[in-house]
């Protein structure tokens, strides 16, 4: 039978915690907080609901899922202070992007977002808002890790502090790690040390497992030790980012986004378009505005033409533009009520969407405005 709980008046007072006891604990590296001093404080976010302003966060998914585009867009938003899709950036500042693999690809993606993404059209970026660190990076090597940390810290001493560290990817930046061993916990500790020394969160890009697509590749100690885990699903639009783990909050939040091919007007040495893509909040996201509902001023022909564009968009696999030939083919399959005047009605539809700024026509392609 359990003993009855003592009343306060019956408690043993032979040992009382005093300032001297607390000082002794502090000398051992410990700090005591009594229950009476505990408070419910708000969570501190860098990107509200997604990235806290401390700790280690892993973003993972299959190859081709768009996770690198997702994180590159995240870096641009933190550097500029612009909302990340539908989530507010609460802590604007410089970003350190550690590109352990394909640094030139990272540079191209960031340049496209800077110069061609309307999300950032009103932003005046400075040269070092995002710093890309590339080379032979192995953060398990103490000497190399310290050189990187000291190098980034030296920027903090003279410039605005970094607010986000991106490590792309785990396998490239921790070359000596066995992903299927408890060494993954050591990886997280090294990332946490990096974040603590620079006073900002660390976002770690990783791949999903082959047998369990919604799990991080490798040992379970990775998820056990990170503060937050975000899974990027789907290889076609709409992509979906789902919070699989988050410290001090519930999991299950989802964010839909699209990776859209765009025309930049820049050509390679053979005269072909240089491929480029940006990230946007998906039209399928419940918080995204539906342009067909937001705008009521299209004519019947304009609405039919937009249906044709949406069909062409889906056929092409989620691009922000479609060719004139493909749009014409899709329009002919939709403008079927008046076959005798179908060609002229399609022309009216095209004129309507251009005049009312729904689509624009450039280089023989139709592009969303």
C-alpha positions as CSV (number, residue, x, y, z in Angstrom):
1,X,0.0,0.0,0.0
2,X,1.4,3.4,-1.0
3,X,2.3,5.8,1.7
4,X,0.1,9.0,1.9
5,X,1.8,12.1,0.5
6,X,3.1,14.4,3.2
7,X,1.6,17.8,3.7
8,X,3.9,20.8,3.2
9,X,4.0,21.2,7.0
10,X,5.2,17.6,7.4
11,X,8.0,17.8,4.8
12,X,11.5,17.0,5.9
13,X,13.3,20.4,6.3
14,X,16.6,19.0,7.3
15,X,18.0,19.8,3.8
16,X,17.1,23.1,2.1
17,X,18.4,24.2,-1.3
18,X,20.2,27.5,-0.9
19,X,22.2,29.8,-3.1
20,X,25.3,28.0,-2.1
21,X,23.9,24.7,-3.3
22,X,23.0,26.3,-6.7
23,X,26.5,27.7,-6.9
24,X,27.9,24.2,-6.3
25,X,25.7,22.9,-9.2
26,X,26.8,25.7,-11.5
27,X,30.4,24.9,-10.8
28,X,29.7,21.4,-12.1
29,X,28.1,22.8,-15.2
30,X,24.5,22.4,-14.1
31,X,21.6,24.9,-13.6
32,X,18.6,24.2,-11.5
33,X,15.1,25.6,-12.2
34,X,12.3,25.0,-9.8
35,X,8.8,24.2,-10.9
36,X,7.6,27.5,-9.6
37,X,10.0,29.3,-12.0
38,X,8.8,27.3,-15.1
39,X,7.0,29.5,-17.7
40,X,5.1,28.8,-20.9
41,X,7.1,30.7,-23.4
42,X,6.4,31.0,-27.1
43,X,8.4,29.0,-29.5
44,X,11.2,30.9,-31.3
45,X,11.0,30.5,-35.0
46,X,13.2,31.4,-37.9
47,X,10.4,30.3,-40.3
48,X,7.2,30.0,-38.3
49,X,5.9,26.5,-38.1
50,X,8.8,25.0,-40.0
51,X,12.3,26.0,-38.7
52,X,13.0,27.0,-35.1
53,X,15.8,29.5,-34.5
54,X,18.0,26.8,-33.0
55,X,18.7,23.1,-33.3
56,X,19.1,20.6,-36.2
57,X,16.5,20.1,-38.9
58,X,16.5,17.5,-41.6
59,X,14.8,17.9,-44.9
60,X,14.7,14.6,-46.8
61,X,13.1,12.9,-49.8
62,X,13.7,10.8,-52.8
63,X,16.0,12.0,-55.7
64,X,13.9,14.3,-57.9
65,X,11.4,15.2,-55.2
66,X,12.4,18.9,-55.2
67,X,14.0,19.0,-51.8
68,X,17.0,21.0,-53.0
69,X,14.8,23.6,-54.7
70,X,12.7,23.7,-51.5
71,X,15.7,24.4,-49.3
72,X,17.2,26.9,-51.8
73,X,14.0,28.8,-51.8
74,X,14.1,28.7,-48.0
75,X,17.6,30.2,-48.0
76,X,16.4,33.0,-50.3
77,X,13.5,33.8,-48.0
78,X,15.6,33.9,-44.8
79,X,18.1,36.1,-46.6
80,X,15.4,38.5,-47.8
81,X,12.8,38.3,-45.1
82,X,10.1,37.4,-47.6
83,X,7.5,34.8,-46.5
84,X,8.5,31.3,-47.2
85,X,5.5,30.1,-49.3
86,X,2.8,30.7,-46.7
87,X,5.0,30.8,-43.6
88,X,6.4,34.0,-42.1
89,X,10.1,34.5,-41.8
90,X,10.6,35.7,-38.2
91,X,14.4,36.0,-38.2
92,X,15.9,37.5,-41.3
93,X,19.6,37.3,-41.9
94,X,22.5,35.9,-43.8
95,X,22.7,32.3,-44.9
96,X,25.6,29.9,-45.1
97,X,25.1,27.2,-47.7
98,X,27.6,24.4,-47.3
99,X,27.5,22.7,-50.7
100,X,29.2,19.4,-50.3
101,X,28.1,18.2,-53.7
102,X,27.2,20.0,-57.0
103,X,28.0,23.6,-55.8
104,X,27.6,25.0,-59.4
105,X,24.1,23.6,-59.5
106,X,23.3,25.4,-56.2
107,X,24.7,28.6,-57.6
108,X,22.6,28.3,-60.7
109,X,19.4,27.7,-58.8
110,X,20.0,30.6,-56.4
111,X,20.8,32.9,-59.4
112,X,17.6,31.9,-61.2
113,X,15.5,32.6,-58.0
114,X,17.3,36.0,-57.5
115,X,16.8,37.2,-61.1
116,X,13.6,35.6,-62.3
117,X,11.4,34.7,-59.3
118,X,8.7,37.3,-58.8
119,X,8.7,36.4,-55.1
120,X,11.9,38.4,-54.8
121,X,11.3,41.1,-57.5
122,X,11.1,43.9,-54.9
123,X,14.2,42.6,-52.9
124,X,17.6,44.3,-53.2
125,X,20.0,41.5,-52.4
126,X,23.5,42.2,-51.3
127,X,26.5,40.2,-52.5
128,X,27.0,38.2,-49.4
129,X,23.4,37.6,-48.2
130,X,24.0,34.0,-49.0
131,X,27.6,32.5,-48.9
132,X,28.2,29.2,-50.6
133,X,31.0,27.1,-49.1
134,X,32.2,24.3,-51.3
135,X,35.2,22.0,-51.4
136,X,36.4,18.9,-49.7
137,X,34.1,19.1,-46.7
138,X,34.1,16.4,-44.1
139,X,32.5,17.7,-40.9
140,X,33.5,14.5,-39.0
141,X,37.1,15.6,-39.4
142,X,37.7,17.9,-36.3
143,X,40.3,20.0,-38.1
144,X,38.2,20.7,-41.2
145,X,35.0,21.2,-39.1
146,X,36.8,23.8,-36.9
147,X,38.3,25.6,-39.9
148,X,34.7,25.9,-41.4
149,X,33.2,27.0,-38.1
150,X,35.9,29.6,-37.5
151,X,35.7,30.8,-41.1
152,X,31.9,31.3,-40.8
153,X,32.4,32.9,-37.3
154,X,34.9,35.4,-38.7
155,X,32.1,36.6,-41.1
156,X,29.9,37.1,-38.1
157,X,32.5,39.3,-36.4
158,X,32.4,41.8,-39.2
159,X,29.0,41.4,-40.9
160,X,25.4,40.8,-40.0
161,X,25.1,37.4,-38.2
162,X,24.1,34.2,-40.0
163,X,20.5,33.2,-39.4
164,X,20.6,29.8,-41.2
165,X,23.1,27.1,-42.0
166,X,22.3,24.7,-44.8
167,X,24.3,21.4,-45.2
168,X,23.7,19.9,-48.7
169,X,23.9,16.9,-48.3
170,X,24.6,14.7,-45.3
171,X,26.4,12.0,-47.3
172,X,28.6,14.6,-49.0
173,X,29.5,16.6,-45.9
174,X,30.1,13.6,-43.6
175,X,32.0,11.4,-45.9
176,X,33.3,9.1,-43.3
177,X,29.9,8.2,-41.7
178,X,28.2,4.9,-41.9
179,X,24.6,5.9,-42.3
180,X,23.3,2.6,-41.0
181,X,25.1,2.9,-37.7
182,X,24.6,4.9,-34.5
183,X,27.2,7.2,-35.9
184,X,24.3,9.2,-37.2
185,X,23.8,10.5,-33.6
186,X,27.4,11.9,-33.9
187,X,26.5,13.7,-37.1
188,X,23.6,15.4,-35.4
189,X,25.8,16.4,-32.4
190,X,28.3,17.9,-34.8
191,X,25.6,19.9,-36.5
192,X,24.1,21.0,-33.2
193,X,27.6,22.2,-32.1
194,X,27.9,24.2,-35.4
195,X,24.4,25.8,-34.7
196,X,25.2,26.6,-31.1
197,X,28.5,28.3,-32.0
198,X,26.9,30.3,-34.7
199,X,23.6,30.9,-32.9
200,X,21.3,29.7,-35.7
201,X,19.5,26.6,-36.9
202,X,21.1,24.0,-39.1
203,X,19.1,22.5,-42.0
204,X,20.5,19.1,-43.2
205,X,19.5,17.8,-46.6
206,X,19.2,14.0,-46.8
207,X,17.7,11.2,-48.8
208,X,14.8,9.0,-47.9
209,X,15.3,5.3,-47.5
210,X,14.8,2.8,-50.3
211,X,12.5,0.4,-48.6
212,X,10.5,3.0,-46.5
213,X,10.1,6.1,-48.6
214,X,8.8,8.2,-45.7
215,X,11.8,7.5,-43.5
216,X,15.2,9.1,-43.6
217,X,17.9,6.8,-45.1
218,X,20.1,5.1,-42.5
219,X,20.0,4.5,-38.8
220,X,17.0,5.5,-36.7
221,X,19.3,7.6,-34.4
222,X,19.1,10.4,-37.0
223,X,15.4,11.1,-36.4
224,X,15.8,10.4,-32.7
225,X,18.3,13.2,-32.3
226,X,17.2,15.9,-34.7
227,X,14.8,18.7,-33.5
228,X,12.7,18.6,-36.7
229,X,12.2,16.3,-39.6
230,X,10.5,17.4,-42.9
231,X,9.6,14.8,-45.6
232,X,9.3,16.0,-49.2
233,X,6.9,13.6,-51.1
234,X,6.0,13.3,-54.8
235,X,8.2,13.7,-57.8
236,X,5.6,15.6,-59.7
237,X,3.6,18.7,-58.9
238,X,2.1,19.3,-56.5
239,X,4.9,18.3,-54.2
240,X,4.2,18.1,-50.5
241,X,6.3,18.9,-47.4
242,X,5.1,17.1,-44.3
243,X,6.4,17.7,-40.8
244,X,7.3,14.2,-39.5
245,X,8.8,15.4,-36.2
246,X,9.1,18.7,-34.4
247,X,10.2,19.4,-30.8
248,X,7.6,20.9,-28.5
249,X,4.8,20.8,-31.1
250,X,2.5,18.4,-33.0
251,X,3.5,16.7,-36.2
252,X,1.5,16.4,-39.4
253,X,1.5,19.9,-40.8
254,X,1.7,19.9,-44.6
255,X,2.7,22.4,-47.2
256,X,2.1,21.9,-50.9
257,X,4.4,23.5,-53.4
258,X,5.3,23.3,-57.1
259,X,8.6,23.3,-58.9
260,X,8.0,25.3,-62.1
261,X,10.1,25.4,-65.2
262,X,10.5,28.9,-66.4
263,X,11.8,30.7,-69.5
264,X,14.7,33.1,-68.6
265,X,15.6,34.2,-72.1
266,X,19.2,33.1,-71.5
267,X,20.7,30.8,-74.1
268,X,23.6,28.4,-74.1
269,X,26.4,28.4,-76.8
270,X,24.1,26.3,-79.0
271,X,21.2,28.8,-78.8
272,X,19.1,26.6,-76.6
273,X,17.3,27.8,-73.5
274,X,19.2,27.2,-70.3
275,X,16.9,25.1,-68.1
276,X,15.7,26.9,-65.0
277,X,13.1,26.4,-62.3
278,X,11.6,28.2,-59.3
279,X,9.4,27.2,-56.3
280,X,5.9,28.5,-55.7
281,X,3.0,27.7,-53.4
282,X,1.0,25.1,-55.1
283,X,-2.4,26.0,-56.6
284,X,-3.6,22.9,-54.8
285,X,-2.7,24.2,-51.4
286,X,-5.9,25.2,-49.5
287,X,-4.4,28.6,-48.7
288,X,-3.3,29.4,-52.2
289,X,-5.6,31.8,-54.1
290,X,-7.5,30.2,-57.0
291,X,-7.1,32.7,-59.8
292,X,-10.3,31.5,-61.5
293,X,-12.2,32.4,-58.3
294,X,-10.3,35.6,-57.6
295,X,-10.9,37.1,-61.0
296,X,-14.4,37.3,-62.4
297,X,-13.8,39.3,-65.5
298,X,-12.9,36.7,-68.1
299,X,-15.3,36.1,-70.9
300,X,-16.7,32.7,-71.7
301,X,-13.9,32.2,-74.3
302,X,-11.3,33.3,-71.8
303,X,-12.5,30.8,-69.2
304,X,-12.4,28.0,-71.7
305,X,-8.9,29.0,-72.8
306,X,-7.7,28.9,-69.2
307,X,-9.2,25.4,-68.9
308,X,-7.2,24.5,-72.0
309,X,-4.0,26.0,-70.4
310,X,-4.6,24.0,-67.2
311,X,-5.0,20.8,-69.3
312,X,-1.8,21.6,-71.2
313,X,0.0,22.4,-67.9
314,X,-0.9,19.0,-66.5
315,X,0.0,17.3,-69.7
316,X,3.5,18.9,-69.7
317,X,4.0,17.9,-66.0
318,X,3.6,21.1,-64.1
319,X,5.5,23.7,-66.0
320,X,4.6,27.4,-65.7
321,X,4.5,27.7,-69.5
322,X,3.3,25.6,-72.4
323,X,4.0,25.8,-76.1
324,X,1.6,27.4,-78.6
325,X,1.2,24.1,-80.3
326,X,0.3,22.2,-77.1
327,X,-2.1,24.9,-76.0
328,X,-3.8,24.9,-79.4
329,X,-4.3,21.1,-79.3
330,X,-5.8,21.3,-75.8
331,X,-8.0,24.2,-76.8
332,X,-9.4,22.3,-79.7
333,X,-10.4,19.5,-77.3
334,X,-12.3,21.9,-75.1
335,X,-13.9,24.4,-77.6
336,X,-16.3,21.8,-79.0
337,X,-19.7,23.4,-78.7
338,X,-19.4,25.6,-81.9
339,X,-17.1,23.7,-84.3
340,X,-17.9,26.1,-87.2
341,X,-16.4,29.0,-85.2
342,X,-13.9,27.1,-83.1
343,X,-10.8,28.7,-84.5
344,X,-12.1,32.2,-84.1
345,X,-13.4,31.5,-80.6
346,X,-10.0,30.1,-79.5
347,X,-8.4,33.3,-80.9
348,X,-11.0,35.3,-78.8
349,X,-10.0,33.3,-75.7
350,X,-6.3,33.9,-76.3
351,X,-6.9,37.7,-76.7
352,X,-9.0,37.7,-73.6
353,X,-6.5,36.1,-71.2
354,X,-3.7,38.3,-72.6
355,X,-5.7,41.5,-72.3
356,X,-6.7,40.7,-68.7
357,X,-3.2,39.6,-67.7
358,X,-3.9,36.0,-67.0
359,X,-1.3,34.7,-69.5
360,X,1.4,36.3,-71.5
361,X,2.8,35.1,-74.8
362,X,6.6,35.1,-75.3
363,X,8.9,33.2,-77.7
364,X,6.0,31.0,-78.9
365,X,5.1,30.0,-75.4
366,X,2.2,30.8,-73.0
367,X,3.3,31.7,-69.5
368,X,1.4,32.2,-66.3
369,X,1.4,35.8,-65.1
